[in-house]
Amino acid sequence: MPAKPRTYQPQKVRAALAGQNEALRAVVHGVTAEQLELPTRLGSWRVRELLAHLCLALGHLPAGVDGPEPDGPALSLAGYAELSEAMAEAVDTRVVEHAAAGFAGPPAEVSAAVDRTLDAVRAALDGPAVTEPERRIAVLGGRSMALTDYLVTRLLEAVVHADDLAAALGRDAFPHDRQALAAVTRMLADVLADRAPGGAVELRVPPYAVVQAVPGPKHTRGTPPNVVETDPLTWIRLATGRADWAAAVEAAEVSASGERSDLRAYLPVFG
């Protein structure tokens, strides 16, 4: 676990979310009727349900900013990851209902629904409320988060599900915003360090993140005895259960050296 919680610069997070959303908009406007019916790697969800989920997840930002500020202690980013796992079944039910209500039509109607959500998010990002450094926002399960941390979770939704969309459409990659990719990489690395505290393994995800995790002898100087290194997208896929650890190692997408470097027991960190 990091010595202290990582902080994110609000202006960079807002700009990253705006950039990621515009990249998403461009892709959605090219989706065909046949592609809307394609399966995704998310259980029974088709591309329609995936886009409905993205709109629900991103659309909570403007709704939350306009709503009353909640009381109570703020949820950490690691705590949000745990809460999301607990709420997965409820989220799935809501997504299926939302897709049937507003995403069942032809591509032009689906694109218009996505546009309305992204326009509302952009208006919220440009509004005065998101510049208040101490502001809280309500999240799943009646909890609250610091607004900047919540924006990082919206980046997580946007980056991870854009990658899901790319996979469903048969693309090798999605044109992610660089700052969005950086923030999500760091968040998921920090959640690993929180879930498996220790200093036995050094996880390196250049150029964005380095953390120490896993119980055992702590490394203090020189070359660490247990090192895991991978690229940002592979790490995000591993950390969210989209990629298999053994397959990624076999394909040389992950370099893992040292007897404690096998992280499969700690993955995924966000489901």
Number of C-alpha atoms within 10 A of each C-alpha: 19 16 5 6 12 11 8 14 9 18 12 13 21 23 17 23 25 22 18 23 27 18 17 24 16 12 16 21 15 12 16 12 14 10 16 23 14 14 19 19 14 15 8 12 20 20 25 26 25 26 25 26 22 20 22 18 17 23 20 19 25 21 15 17 20 12 11 11 13 17 13 10 11 18 19 16 22 19 13 22 18 16 17 17 13 14 12 11 11 10 16 17 10 13 23 18 13 18 23 13 11 14 24 15 15 12 20 15 13 22 21 15 17 26 18 13 22 22 17 18 22 20 13 20 22 14 12 10 14 21 15 11 11 9 15 26 25 24 18 14 10 9 17 21 25 18 24 24 24 21 23 22 20 22 27 22 17 25 27 19 19 25 22 22 25 16 16 20 17 10 11 8 14 18 14 22 20 11 19 25 21 20 22 26 26 19 22 24 27 25 24 25 24 20 17 18 18 20 20 22 30 24 24 20 23 13 10 16 19 17 18 26 24 23 13 12 11 16 16 8 6 6 9 16 16 19 20 19 18 19 17 20 20 19 25 28 19 22 24 16 15 18 16 16 23 13 11 17 14 11 10 11 16 20 16 20 15 13 11 16 19 17 19 12 8 13 17 20 23 21 14
